[in-house]
């Protein structure tokens, strides 16, 4: 499909080298395929035939709108055609070409009187845009004055200097060859500089004068470009289309929200219960740590951690306060509410929050235009093109028009410029191309944006200019119990909520209380408790395993299945899930958005059953191939759970033969961010047959050697710490907690005094920072007891203060931790070390 739009990124430099003469620099326009439209005089010595001549085409490596950019690509090219009597030529690129350049649409100016004004746009590399010897691409607009075989372009922008007899060189040098675009159609090529009497005028050669040339037409057709010319629409001839952008956007928004609502909650009619308990948010601030000067030796590789940035939650928000202070009043650090990122763990409620924000924005602002985009649906398509071809097309169809006209585009850009448009971008981590979706500039710079991303993948692709807010866990017991009560009330089973809340309060249930601070896992627990009251799972994997069983039971009436069919389908879904996360080609499309062909390959005869049972749902079509359906799992975390079922051996995460050096052709998935959740779910699988492998992997991670100063060995230990929390009865859990205590408090009274002398200060400081966050990921009960023992034994005030702070962070809602802190702060005991209180800790050590 031809692109009918002015696209500045198509503008390139054309460079021709003449024998013993200075290089000639001009402009060109990528037409599609490998063809570049330019001016003939740039490529010819004194008007001679230039066909077959070599030249160079240069473009920005990654365009960032109109900002100055020095990083460019130089590609060899050859002149393949020149007009016999017009200053127009075609240049053909070799294998090196700009990415994703689709065919343009060509046009002619309409019949009319000479001098009739028509608006145009043009982009090129004039001399007055050269900075530090590098040509900057500049964009212009203006009006056209018609002539017989040429037309004059009157530029509206002010020039840096005017043509004069004292300065015979024109400031427009380098602009020759730029394409002239009217109404989205390329109508001509800029050929001559301005007259002295008209410094803002340049001349162009029209395409309609060479449209019948057979060689021109053949070359265009060979590169997929339609040689036929469309007629530019005059302003007076344009049809008026009155669009209520606010209401029209709501119609599309409702459809998008319906598609992105979790099928699990929609199927069981419990969305209202979820909507009433909002996830709290925390403002993330990155504190700069002084950088090391110079390189470090491999033996001291841990000093590289000193170049990391510490992350801190500097302010917490409840939902209503966030909406008012951040989105409405713009009271945040950088963007004044214009650029907001919501990051969080899987299942932490990011999509739910964005859905609520989208509805609130539409209701709060009477002229707001809210656009929802699931970023996984973009494929290789840019965000601007997606909005133009998908969202705007839906708008005009709703208004009774077949195509998106230039008038509609102009009206939409007007809405953007007035600050009325909000982009809600869900799932930055699911984009098939790791790039900034807003980098295309233009009207994207004018709009407000809220996006979501998984926490562990945001750190690898943070976007400039965004204020970052992290989803925080539900508070226990307040928010957890509120959610549970409202859930069961919505099901007409208030007693079930009371019994579940009581079960969570029982001693020894600290781990499950910590697990269900995550909204999705709490949802799964409520589903499970409704059918299996009296039993609480211990791990994430246990929750998912129970839910999978219940799912088949709920579907039994409509789609009955035997135990053998369920097992066979689970195995097929496991193979599909593992391959989707592991396959580089499939990840190129997004590991959670699965193409029909890919799904069929792994499910074979199970495809229809997977759709009937709702494990897979069609969520759209491939942006690059609309005939290819795209599917997604019930929830992305279920794909990770099924992938964990496909792990046959701990060698799938970490090569068992590893000895200090990487093993060729072996995957180290354990260090890849997309596998962390799969690893945690695998560690939580129940069954004696898994225990030896889990013990072996924990051992391998704790003793991992990387041969590069400890960078990966410390990461390996932190993964072991997180895995031990999911591994019930992990035999090395106490050892892991002890090592974390050494990392955090190793030079404190009551622990080994030699810790600070054994390692350099940078490594000690780095490990201390890592341990601070790692305490919340290990077995909570063990971590609390270890901190309480240190709090009892130490007489160092600084250590006591830091221990109490750490205990307060991870022990929220834990009665033992609260009682220990209260006893520490009891004014009757101030001045007397806690360890000296007779019997003060007896009740804690006995668990009473």
C-alpha positions in Angstrom: 0.0 0.0 0.0 1.4 3.4 -1.0 2.2 5.8 1.7 0.4 9.2 1.1 2.1 11.3 3.7 5.0 13.7 4.1 7.8 11.7 5.8 10.9 13.8 6.6 12.8 10.6 7.6 12.9 9.7 3.8 15.1 12.7 3.1 18.7 11.6 2.3 21.9 13.3 1.2 23.2 12.5 -2.3 27.0 12.9 -2.8 28.7 12.9 -6.2 32.5 12.9 -6.5 33.9 14.5 -9.7 37.4 14.0 -10.9 39.8 16.6 -9.6 36.9 18.8 -8.4 35.1 19.3 -5.1 32.4 16.9 -4.1 28.8 17.9 -4.9 26.3 17.6 -2.0 22.6 17.5 -2.6 19.4 16.0 -1.3 17.2 13.1 -2.3 14.0 11.3 -1.3 13.6 7.5 -0.8 10.7 6.5 -3.0 10.5 2.9 -1.8 12.4 -0.3 -2.6 15.9 1.0 -3.5 15.1 4.1 -5.5 16.0 7.6 -4.5 14.5 10.6 -6.3 17.0 13.5 -6.8 18.1 16.3 -9.2 20.0 15.4 -12.4 22.4 18.4 -12.2 24.0 17.0 -9.0 25.2 13.9 -10.8 26.3 15.3 -14.1 29.6 17.0 -15.2 28.5 19.9 -17.4 25.2 18.4 -18.4 26.6 15.1 -19.7 24.8 11.8 -19.5 25.1 10.6 -15.9 23.4 7.1 -16.1 25.8 4.5 -14.7 27.7 7.0 -12.6 28.5 6.0 -9.0 27.5 8.1 -6.1 26.9 7.9 -2.3 23.6 8.2 -0.4 23.8 9.1 3.3 21.1 9.0 6.0 20.8 9.2 9.7 21.5 5.8 11.4 18.5 6.4 13.7 16.5 9.4 13.1 15.3 11.3 16.2 13.0 13.8 14.5 14.6 17.1 13.6 17.3 17.1 16.3 20.9 17.5 15.3 22.5 14.1 14.6 26.0 13.2 13.6 25.7 9.4 13.3 25.0 8.5 9.7 25.2 5.6 7.2 27.0 6.0 3.8 25.6 3.6 1.2 27.0 3.1 -2.4 24.5 3.8 -5.2 24.3 4.2 -9.0 22.5 6.5 -11.3 19.9 4.4 -13.2 17.8 7.0 -15.0 17.8 10.7 -16.0 15.0 12.8 -17.6 15.9 13.9 -21.1 14.9 17.5 -20.7 14.0 17.9 -17.0 16.3 18.2 -14.0 15.2 14.9 -12.5 17.1 11.6 -11.9 16.8 8.3 -10.2 19.5 6.7 -8.1 19.4 3.0 -7.1 20.8 1.7 -3.8 22.6 -1.7 -3.4 21.9 -4.1 -0.6 22.4 -1.4 2.1 19.1 0.5 2.3 17.0 2.3 4.9 14.7 0.1 7.0 11.0 -0.2 6.3 10.7 2.3 3.5 7.4 1.6 1.8 6.4 2.9 -1.7 5.3 6.5 -1.9 2.4 8.0 -3.8 3.0 10.3 -6.7 0.8 13.3 -7.8 0.2 16.2 -10.0 -1.0 19.7 -9.2 -4.7 20.3 -10.2 -5.7 22.4 -13.2 -6.1 26.1 -12.3 -4.9 29.6 -12.8 -1.2 30.4 -12.6 -0.3 31.8 -9.2 -3.0 29.8 -7.4 -1.5 28.9 -4.0 -1.2 25.3 -2.9 0.5 24.2 0.4 3.6 22.0 0.2 6.2 20.5 2.5 9.9 19.7 1.7 12.9 18.2 3.6 16.5 18.4 2.7 20.1 19.4 3.6 20.7 23.1 2.7 24.1 24.8 3.4 22.7 27.0 6.1 21.8 23.9 8.1 25.4 22.7 8.3 26.7 22.4 11.9 30.3 21.6 12.7 30.8 20.4 9.1 27.8 18.0 9.2 24.6 18.7 7.3 21.5 18.8 9.4 18.2 17.7 7.9 15.7 20.7 7.8 12.0 20.7 7.1 10.1 23.5 5.4 6.6 24.4 4.4 5.1 27.0 2.2 2.9 27.6 -0.8 3.4 26.9 -4.6 3.0 29.4 -7.4 2.2 27.5 -10.6 4.2 28.0 -13.8 4.1 26.3 -17.2 6.9 23.7 -17.0 8.1 24.6 -13.5 6.8 26.0 -10.3 8.2 28.3 -7.6 8.1 27.4 -3.9 7.6 30.2 -1.5 9.2 29.2 1.9 7.4 30.5 5.0 10.3 30.1 7.4 12.9 32.8 7.9 16.3 32.2 6.4 19.6 32.5 8.3 20.9 35.0 5.7 19.9 36.3 2.3 21.4 36.0 -1.1 23.6 39.0 -2.0 26.2 40.1 -4.5 28.8 40.1 -1.7 27.9 36.5 -1.0 27.3 34.8 -4.3 26.8 31.3 -2.9 23.2 30.5 -2.0 22.3 29.3 1.4 20.1 26.8 -0.4 23.1 24.8 -1.7 22.6 21.1 -0.9 18.8 21.4 -1.1 18.6 20.5 -4.7 17.0 17.1 -5.3 14.6 17.3 -2.3 11.1 16.0 -3.0 8.1 18.5 -3.0 5.1 17.0 -1.2 1.6 18.3 -1.5 -1.4 16.6 0.1 0.8 13.6 0.9 1.8 13.2 -2.8 5.3 13.7 -4.2 4.7 16.2 -7.1 8.2 17.5 -8.0 11.9 17.9 -7.3 13.6 21.1 -6.1 16.2 22.1 -8.7 17.3 25.7 -8.5 18.2 28.2 -5.7 16.4 31.5 -5.1 16.6 34.6 -7.2 18.3 37.6 -5.6 15.0 39.5 -5.6 13.2 36.6 -4.0 15.4 35.1 -1.3 12.6 32.8 0.0 11.8 31.3 -3.4 13.3 28.1 -4.9 12.3 26.4 -8.2 11.1 22.8 -8.7 10.6 20.5 -11.7 7.2 18.8 -11.9 6.9 15.0 -12.1 3.9 15.2 -14.4 6.3 16.3 -17.2 8.1 13.0 -17.2 5.2 10.7 -16.1 4.9 9.0 -19.5 8.5 8.1 -19.9 8.5 4.3 -20.3 11.9 3.7 -18.6 10.8 5.9 -15.6 7.6 3.8 -15.3 9.4 0.5 -15.6 11.9 1.4 -12.9 9.2 2.5 -10.5 7.1 -0.7 -11.1 10.2 -2.9 -10.5 10.6 -1.3 -7.1 6.9 -1.7 -6.2 6.0 2.0 -6.8 2.8 2.9 -8.7 3.8 5.3 -11.6 0.3 6.6 -11.9 -0.3 10.2 -10.6 -3.1 11.2 -8.3 -4.3 14.8 -8.4 -3.6 17.0 -5.4 -6.8 18.2 -3.6 -7.3 21.9 -3.3 -8.4 23.2 0.0 -11.7 24.4 -1.4 -12.4 20.9 -2.8 -11.8 19.1 0.5 -14.8 17.7 2.1 -15.6 18.9 5.6 -15.7 16.2 8.2 -17.0 17.2 11.6 -15.6 14.8 14.2 -16.4 14.8 17.9 -12.9 13.6 18.8 -13.8 13.1 22.5 -16.8 10.8 21.8 -15.3 9.1 18.9 -12.2 8.1 20.9 -14.4 6.6 23.6 -16.0 4.2 21.2 -12.6 2.8 20.2 -11.4 2.9 23.8 -14.2 0.7 25.0 -13.3 -1.9 22.4 -9.7 -1.8 23.3 -10.4 -2.1 27.0 -12.6 -5.1 26.4 -9.8 -6.8 24.4 -7.2 -6.1 27.1 -9.3 -7.1 30.1 -8.0 -10.3 31.7 -10.2 -13.2 30.5 -10.0 -14.8 33.9 -11.7 -11.9 35.8 -14.1 -11.2 32.9 -15.2 -14.8 32.7 -16.1 -14.9 36.4 -17.7 -11.4 36.7 -15.4 -10.2 39.5 -14.0 -7.0 37.8 -16.0 -4.7 40.2 -14.3 -6.3 43.2 -10.9 -5.7 41.7 -11.6 -2.2 40.7 -12.4 -1.2 44.3 -8.9 -2.0 45.5 -6.3 0.0 43.7 -2.6 -0.8 43.7 -0.5 1.9 45.4 2.3 3.6 43.4 5.7 4.8 44.4 7.8 7.5 42.6 11.1 6.0 41.6 14.2 8.2 41.8 17.6 7.1 40.6 20.4 8.5 42.8 23.7 8.9 41.0 26.7 7.1 42.5 30.1 8.7 41.8 31.7 6.9 38.9 35.0 5.1 39.0 37.8 6.8 37.0 39.5 4.5 34.6 39.1 0.8 34.1 39.3 -2.0 36.7 41.2 -5.2 36.7 39.3 -8.5 36.3 40.2 -9.4 39.8 38.5 -6.3 41.1 35.5 -6.5 38.7 33.0 -5.8 41.5 34.0 -2.2 41.5 32.0 -1.9 38.3 28.9 -2.0 40.5 30.0 1.4 41.8 28.8 2.8 38.4 25.3 1.5 39.0 22.6 3.9 40.1 20.8 3.3 43.3 17.0 3.3 43.0 14.8 4.7 45.7 11.1 5.1 46.2 10.9 8.8 47.2 7.1 9.2 47.5 4.1 6.9 47.8 0.7 7.6 46.3 -2.7 6.1 46.8 -4.7 5.9 43.5 -6.8 9.0 43.9 -3.9 11.1 45.0 -1.9 9.9 42.0 -4.6 10.8 39.5 -5.0 14.3 41.0 -1.4 15.2 41.7 0.4 13.6 38.8 -2.0 13.3 35.9 -4.3 16.3 36.6 -1.9 18.8 38.2 1.3 17.5 36.8 3.1 17.7 40.2 6.0 15.5 39.3 9.7 15.8 38.7 10.4 16.1 35.0 7.5 16.1 32.6 4.7 17.9 34.5 2.4 14.9 33.9 3.2 14.7 30.2 5.4 11.5 30.3 4.6 8.9 32.9 5.8 5.3 33.2 4.2 2.6 35.3 6.6 -0.2 36.0 6.1 -3.4 38.1 6.4 -7.1 38.5 4.3 -9.6 36.5 0.7 -9.6 37.8 1.1 -6.4 39.8 -1.9 -4.8 38.1 -0.2 -2.5 35.5 -2.7 -3.1 32.8 -5.6 -2.8 35.2 -4.2 0.6 36.4 -3.8 1.8 32.9 -7.4 0.8 32.1 -8.7 2.8 35.1 -6.6 5.8 34.2 -7.8 5.7 30.6 -11.5 5.8 31.8 -10.7 8.5 34.4 -8.9 10.7 31.8 -11.9 10.5 29.4 -14.3 11.3 32.2 -12.2 14.0 33.9 -11.3 16.0 30.8 -14.4 16.9 28.6 -12.2 17.3 25.5 -9.7 14.6 26.1 -8.8 12.2 23.2 -7.7 8.9 24.8 -5.8 6.5 22.5 -5.1 3.0 23.9 -2.3 1.0 22.2 -1.1 -2.5 23.1 2.6 -2.1 22.1 2.9 -5.7 21.2 0.5 -5.1 18.3 2.9 -2.7 16.6 5.2 -5.4 15.2 7.7 -3.6 12.9 5.2 -0.8 12.4 6.0 2.6 14.0 3.6 4.2 16.5 2.8 7.1 14.1 1.9 4.8 11.3 -0.1 2.6 13.6 -2.2 5.5 14.8 -2.6 6.8 11.2 -3.5 3.5 9.7 -5.4 1.8 12.5 -6.8 4.3 15.0 -7.6 7.2 12.6 -9.1 4.8 10.1 -11.4 3.5 12.8 -12.3 7.2 13.6 -13.2 8.1 10.0 -15.2 4.8 9.5 -17.2 5.6 12.6 -17.9 9.1 11.0 -19.0 7.5 7.7 -15.9 8.1 5.6 -13.9 5.5 3.8 -10.3 6.9 4.0 -8.3 9.1 6.2 -8.0 12.4 4.4 -5.3 15.1 4.8 -8.0 17.2 6.5 -8.6 14.5 9.1 -4.9 14.2 9.7 -4.5 17.9 10.1 -7.5 18.1 12.5 -5.9 15.3 14.6 -2.6 17.0 14.7 -4.4 20.1 15.8 -5.9 18.1 18.7 -2.3 17.0 19.6 -0.9 20.6 19.5 -3.7 21.7 21.8 -2.6 19.1 24.4 -5.9 17.2 24.2 -4.5 13.8 23.2 -3.4 11.1 25.7 -1.6 8.0 24.5 -1.9 5.0 26.8 0.8 2.5 25.8 0.5 -0.9 27.5 3.5 -3.3 27.6 6.7 -1.6 26.5 8.4 -4.9 27.4 6.3 -6.7 24.8 7.4 -4.6 21.9 9.1 -6.7 19.2 11.7 -3.9 18.6 13.6 -2.6 21.6 13.2 1.1 20.8 11.6 4.3 22.1 8.0 4.2 20.6 7.9 8.1 20.8 11.3 8.6 19.0 9.7 9.4 15.6 8.9 12.9 16.9 6.5 15.2 15.1 3.0 15.2 16.6 4.2 12.5 19.1 6.2 15.3 20.8 2.9 17.2 21.5 0.9 14.5 23.2 0.8 13.2 26.8 1.7 9.6 27.4 1.3 7.0 30.1 3.0 3.6 29.5 3.5 0.4 31.4 6.5 -2.0 31.5 7.7 -5.0 33.5 10.2 -3.9 36.1 13.1 -6.2 35.2 12.9 -5.1 31.5 12.5 -1.4 32.1 16.0 -1.3 33.5 17.3 -2.4 30.1 15.4 0.2 28.1 14.6 3.2 30.2 13.1 6.1 28.2 14.4 9.7 28.5 12.1 12.3 30.0 9.7 9.9 31.8 8.7 10.2 35.4 8.7 6.6 36.7 6.2 5.1 39.2 6.5 1.6 40.5 3.5 -0.5 41.4 3.8 -1.4 45.1 2.5 -4.5 46.8 -0.9 -4.6 48.5 -0.5 -3.7 52.2 -1.1 -6.6 54.6 -3.5 -6.9 56.3 -5.4 -3.8 55.2 -5.6 -4.0 51.4 -5.2 -7.8 51.2 -8.2 -8.3 53.5 -10.2 -5.6 51.8 -9.7 -7.3 48.4 -10.6 -10.7 49.8 -13.8 -9.5 51.5 -14.9 -7.6 48.4 -14.1 -10.5 46.2 -16.3 -13.0 48.1 -19.0 -10.4 48.6 -19.2 -10.1 44.8 -19.7 -13.9 44.7 -22.3 -13.9 47.4 -20.0 -15.8 49.7 -19.1 -13.4 52.5 -18.2 -16.3 54.9 -15.5 -17.5 52.4 -13.7 -14.1 52.7 -13.8 -14.3 56.5 -12.4 -17.8 56.6 -9.6 -17.0 54.1 -8.6 -13.9 56.1 -8.4 -16.0 59.2 -6.4 -18.7 57.5 -3.8 -16.1 56.3 -3.3 -14.9 59.9 -2.3 -18.3 61.2 1.4 -18.7 62.4 3.7 -20.1 59.8 1.8 -18.6 56.9 4.2 -15.6 56.5 5.3 -16.8 53.1 1.9 -17.1 51.6 0.9 -13.7 53.1 3.9 -12.3 51.3 3.0 -14.0 48.0 -0.5 -12.7 47.9 0.5 -9.0 48.2 0.7 -9.4 44.4 -2.8 -8.7 42.9 -2.8 -11.5 40.4 -1.6 -14.1 42.9 -4.2 -12.9 45.4 -6.9 -13.3 42.6 -5.7 -16.8 42.0 -5.9 -17.6 45.8 -9.4 -16.3 46.0 -10.5 -18.5 43.1 -8.8 -21.5 44.7 -10.2 -20.8 48.2 -13.7 -20.8 46.9 -13.3 -24.4 45.9 -10.8 -25.7 48.4 -11.3 -24.0 51.7 -8.9 -25.0 54.5 -5.8 -25.4 52.3 -3.3 -22.7 51.4 -0.6 -23.3 48.8 3.0 -22.4 49.7 4.5 -21.2 46.4 3.7 -19.3 43.2 3.8 -22.6 41.3 1.4 -24.1 43.8 -1.1 -21.3 43.1 -0.9 -21.7 39.3 -1.1 -25.5 39.5 -4.3 -25.4 41.5 -5.8 -22.8 39.2 -5.0 -24.9 36.1 -6.9 -27.8 37.8 -9.9 -25.5 38.6 -9.9 -24.1 35.1 -10.6 -27.5 33.6 -13.3 -28.1 36.2 -15.0 -24.7 35.4 -14.9 -25.6 31.6 -16.1 -29.2 32.1 -19.8 -28.5 31.4 -19.1 -26.7 28.2 -15.9 -28.5 27.1 -15.5 -31.8 29.1 -12.0 -33.3 29.0 -10.4 -36.4 30.4 -7.3 -36.4 32.6 -5.3 -37.8 29.7 -6.5 -35.0 27.4 -5.6 -32.4 30.0 -2.1 -33.8 30.5 -1.5 -33.9 26.7 -2.7 -30.3 26.3 -0.6 -29.1 29.2 2.5 -30.7 27.7 1.8 -29.1 24.3 1.2 -25.7 25.9 4.5 -26.2 27.9 6.5 -26.8 24.7 4.9 -23.8 23.0 5.6 -21.5 25.9 9.2 -22.5 26.3 9.8 -22.1 22.6 8.2 -18.7 22.5 10.4 -17.4 25.2 13.5 -19.1 23.9 13.1 -18.7 20.1 14.9 -15.5 18.9 12.8 -15.4 15.7 9.6 -15.6 17.7 10.8 -13.1 20.2 11.3 -10.7 17.3 7.5 -10.6 17.1 7.1 -10.4 20.9 7.4 -13.4 23.2 3.8 -13.0 24.5 2.2 -12.4 21.1 2.3 -15.7 19.2 1.7 -16.0 15.4 -0.8 -18.6 14.2 1.8 -20.5 12.3 4.1 -20.7 15.3 1.3 -21.9 17.6 0.1 -24.6 15.1 3.7 -25.9 14.9 3.8 -26.7 18.6 0.2 -27.5 19.4 -0.4 -29.7 16.4 -3.8 -31.3 17.0 -4.4 -29.5 20.3 -5.0 -26.0 18.8 -8.8 -26.0 18.7 -9.0 -27.4 22.2 -6.7 -24.7 23.6 -8.9 -22.0 22.0 -12.1 -23.6 23.3 -10.8 -23.8 26.9 -9.5 -20.3 26.7 -5.8 -21.0 27.3 -5.2 -19.1 24.1 -7.2 -16.2 22.8 -6.8 -14.3 19.5 -5.8 -10.7 20.3 -5.3 -9.3 16.8 -3.4 -9.8 13.6 0.3 -9.5 12.7 1.1 -5.8 11.9 3.4 -7.0 9.1 1.1 -9.6 7.7 -2.7 -8.9 8.4 -3.6 -12.5 7.2 -1.6 -13.9 10.2 -3.7 -14.1 13.4 -1.9 -13.4 16.7 -2.7 -15.3 19.9 -1.9 -14.8 23.6 -2.2 -16.8 26.7 -5.0 -16.4 29.3 -2.5 -14.2 31.1 1.2 -13.7 30.4 2.2 -15.3 33.7 0.4 -18.5 32.7 2.7 -18.7 29.7 5.7 -18.5 32.1 4.1 -21.2 34.3 3.7 -23.6 31.4 7.2 -22.9 30.3 8.4 -23.9 33.7 6.6 -27.3 33.2 8.7 -27.8 30.0 12.1 -27.5 31.9 13.4 -31.0 31.8 16.7 -30.5 33.7 18.4 -27.7 35.6 20.9 -27.7 32.8 18.2 -25.8 30.8 19.0 -22.8 33.1 22.7 -23.2 33.7 25.1 -25.6 32.0 26.0 -28.2 34.5 29.5 -28.5 32.9 30.4 -24.9 33.6 33.8 -24.4 35.2 34.8 -20.7 35.4 34.4 -20.1 31.6 31.4 -20.0 29.3 30.7 -23.3 27.4 30.3 -22.8 23.7 26.9 -23.3 22.2 25.3 -23.6 25.6 22.6 -21.2 26.9 23.0 -19.4 30.2 19.3 -18.6 30.5 19.5 -18.0 34.2 21.1 -14.6 33.5 18.5 -13.6 30.9 15.8 -11.4 32.3 12.9 -13.1 30.5 13.7 -16.4 32.3 13.7 -15.2 35.9 10.0 -15.7 36.5 10.2 -19.1 34.8 13.0 -20.1 37.1 11.1 -19.0 40.2 8.0 -21.0 39.1 10.2 -24.1 38.3 11.8 -23.8 41.8 8.3 -23.9 43.3 7.1 -27.1 41.6 6.2 -29.8 44.1 7.3 -33.4 43.8 10.2 -35.5 45.1 11.4 -36.1 41.6 12.3 -32.4 41.2 14.1 -32.0 44.5 17.6 -33.3 43.4 17.7 -31.0 40.4 16.6 -28.0 42.4 19.2 -28.7 45.1 21.9 -29.1 42.4 20.9 -25.8 40.8 21.0 -23.9 44.1 24.4 -25.4 44.8 25.7 -24.4 41.3 24.4 -20.8 41.7 25.9 -20.4 45.2 29.3 -21.7 44.0 29.3 -20.1 40.5 32.6 -18.8 39.3 32.7 -16.3 36.4 36.4 -15.5 36.0 35.6 -11.8 35.7 35.8 -10.4 39.2 32.6 -11.7 40.6 30.1 -9.8 38.5 28.1 -12.9 37.5 28.8 -15.0 40.6 27.1 -12.4 42.8 24.2 -12.3 40.4 24.0 -16.1 40.6 23.9 -16.0 44.4 21.1 -13.5 44.4 19.1 -15.8 42.0 19.8 -18.6 44.4 18.4 -16.5 47.2 15.2 -15.7 45.3 14.9 -19.4 44.2 15.3 -20.6 47.8 12.1 -18.8 48.8 10.1 -20.8 46.3 11.9 -24.0 47.1 10.0 -25.4 50.1 12.4 -27.0 52.6 15.5 -25.8 50.7 18.4 -27.4 52.6 20.6 -24.3 52.1 18.1 -21.6 52.9 19.7 -20.8 56.3 23.1 -20.6 54.7 21.7 -18.2 52.1 20.2 -15.9 54.7 23.5 -16.0 56.7 25.5 -15.0 53.6 23.1 -12.1 53.0 23.5 -11.0 56.6 27.3 -11.0 56.0 26.8 -8.9 52.9 24.6 -6.4 54.7 26.2 -6.3 58.2 29.5 -8.1 57.7 31.6 -5.5 59.4 29.1 -5.1 62.3 29.4 -6.2 65.9 28.1 -9.7 66.3 29.2 -11.0 62.9 32.6 -11.8 61.5 34.9 -8.7 61.9 37.2 -9.8 59.1 34.6 -9.3 56.4 35.5 -5.7 55.6 39.2 -6.6 55.5 38.8 -9.5 53.2 37.4 -7.6 50.2 38.0 -4.2 48.8 35.6 -1.4 49.9 33.8 -1.1 46.5 32.8 -4.8 46.6 31.7 -4.6 50.2 29.6 -1.5 49.4 28.2 -3.1 46.3 27.2 -6.2 48.0 25.6 -4.3 50.8 23.4 -2.4 48.3 22.4 -5.7 46.6 21.6 -7.4 50.0 19.3 -4.6 51.0 16.9 -5.5 48.2 17.5 -9.2 48.3 16.2 -9.6 51.9 12.6 -9.2 50.6 13.0 -12.0 48.1 14.2 -14.8 50.4 12.2 -16.9 52.8 10.5 -14.2 54.9 10.3 -16.2 58.1 14.0 -17.0 58.1 15.0 -13.4 57.2 13.0 -11.9 60.0 14.4 -14.3 62.6 18.0 -13.6 61.4 17.4 -9.9 61.7 15.8 -10.3 65.2 18.8 -12.4 66.4 21.2 -9.7 65.2 19.0 -7.0 66.8 19.2 -9.0 70.1 22.9 -9.6 70.0 24.5 -6.4 68.7 25.4 -3.5 71.0 26.5 -1.2 68.2 23.9 1.6 67.8 24.5 2.1 64.1 24.1 -1.6 63.4 20.9 -1.7 65.6 19.5 1.2 63.7 20.2 -0.3 60.3 18.9 -3.7 61.4 15.7 -2.2 62.7 15.2 -0.3 59.4 15.6 -3.5 57.4 13.3 -5.4 59.7 10.7 -2.6 59.3 10.8 -2.9 55.5 10.4 -6.6 55.2 8.4 -7.3 58.3 5.4 -5.2 57.6 2.3 -6.9 59.1 4.4 -9.5 60.8 3.5 -9.7 64.5 7.0 -11.0 65.6 8.8 -8.2 63.8 6.4 -5.5 65.1 6.8 -6.7 68.7 10.6 -6.7 68.3 10.6 -3.1 67.1 8.1 -2.0 69.7 10.3 -3.5 72.4 13.4 -1.8 70.9 11.7 1.6 70.9 10.0 1.2 74.3 11.0 4.3 76.3 11.3 2.4 79.5 14.3 0.5 78.1 16.1 3.4 76.4 19.7 3.4 77.5 19.8 -0.3 78.1 20.9 -2.6 75.2 18.1 -4.9 74.0 20.3 -7.9 74.5 20.4 -7.2 78.2 16.7 -7.4 78.9 16.1 -10.6 80.8 13.7 -12.8 78.9 13.0 -10.1 76.4 13.4 -12.4 73.5 12.2 -15.6 74.9 8.7 -15.3 73.4 10.2 -14.6 70.0 12.6 -17.5 70.1 9.8 -19.8 71.1 7.5 -18.5 68.4 4.9 -17.3 71.0 
